[in-house]
Amino acid sequence: MWRATGQQDWIRLRTLIYLRWIAVFGQSAAVIAAWLLYDIALDLPMCFMAIGASVAVNLTAIIAFPATRRLSEAEMTLTLLFDTAQLSVLLALTGGLNNPFAFLILVPVTIAATALDTRPTVLIGISTISMISLVAGLHLPLITHSGTVVRVPDEIEFGFWVAIMTGVVFLGAYAHRIALEIRAMAEALVATQMALSREQKLTDLSGVVAAAAHELGTPLATIKLVSSELADELADDPELRDDALLIRDQANRCRDILRSMGRSGKDDMQMRTAPLVTVLREAAEPHSDRGKELIFDLAPGPGGQERQPVVHRSPELIHALRNLIQNAVDFARSTVWIEGEWTDREVFVRIIDDGRGFPPGVLARIGDPYLHTRDPDRSQRPEYEGMGLGLFIAKTLLERTGARLRFCNVSAPPPAEGGPCRSGAEVELRWPIEHLSVAQGPLGENRQIVD
């Protein structure tokens, strides 16, 4: 998995070789066209020596390295520095900033901004600015074969230099920022898929174990019954009676182990759906013994039926709710409220804690990966590594189920009878009822497991 920063060894050498071949053909065509079509008296041997340097580097790379070679960050930095220097030399031989192709000096720094970290990008940017500034002052003029000097006014040349400087800074910074965000988002999406895959595997494993417990219940009960009867019949033989009792005890032990390994029963429609409160409690169960009180409050809203909706027990829903509840428990002082409400059109879930809430400056950005969302003072909780990735995963998974999320802070007055105050963060989830609720109908038949 790649990192948002510090990424190495993921740019193919072959890609840069292809780009350099395109540059070689383009430079050759421009030099030949200037000589033949526009009657510019260029120093052709020097120009083609500069172009030949790129050809030599490409051929050396093709011969010396395999096609699958990927460049490290240092190798790619040197490669782009060479391309910048080669193009600067060619521009110095062909009129400097009077050459309309001078803007191509922006290409290496733009590639660096999208593929490298900040330090090598800044290095290439500074090198580009230095080289193009040197070329602006030291270059061979463009002269026709008849002796006419071709050049733009000094004001235009200076404006062209300023434009290139601005392009190096702006394009480099803009491309680098966009590339970092794309990498961070890609990594966060990979983490989301891994979390969902892990939750799916756990769910599948739980279903297999529960199904095994269900199927083995009858033979274990038979063993227990027969061993008990044998024990009664072997009252006159203590040794055999003890063996029969041992068989009965081991059958009981097998039953208890299977029950503890899976609670869900068989993988039928009954186990794929559950009432809303059951799903919420299942999501909160890993955090129920962390020293914080979890209060569940579910009730129908205006127009809602008295019976609470039955929802899909999908891995993404449970994993996302678990992340949100974990975040609330992490920052609650003593209490977390998990509320549910439903109407004839929508289902609401609210998760509220009595902590310090979200910092106001990041409320609008909550849900982005790699964002410290809840604890700006890390000195108080140095062990906490929250970077917003959990909330991003939860938000992404919940939106796949049709949910809309709202993050805010609450400030409720203290209750008259005392107790914790809802003064922390609130996450509100809202689904159209047809996206979350399951129409009640026949559950279908259990299917026997066969080899």
Buried (B, 14 or more C-beta within 10 A) or exposed (E): EEEBEEBBEEBEBBEBBEBBEEBBEEBBEBBBEBBEEEEBBBEEEBBBEBBEBBBEBBEEBEEEBEEEBBBEBEBBBEBBBBBBBBBBBBBBBBBBBBBEBBBBBBBBBBBBBBBBBEEBBBBBBEBBBEBBBEBBEEBBEBBEEEEEEBBBEEEEBEEBBEBBBEBBEEBBBEBBEEBBBEBBBBBBBEBBEEBBEEBBEEBEEBBBBBBBBBBBEEEBEEBBEBBBEBBEEBEEEEEBBEBBBEBBEBBBEBBEEBBEBBEBBBBBBEBBBBBBBBBBBBBBEEBEEEEBBBEEEBEBBEEBEEEBBBBBBBBBBBBBBBBBBBBBBBBBBEBBBBBBBBBEEBBBBBBBBBBBBBBEEBBEEBBBBBBBBBBEEEEEEEEEEBBBBBBBBBBBBBEBBEBEBEBEBBEEEEEEEEEBBBBBBBBBBBBEBEEBBBEEEEEEEBEEEEE
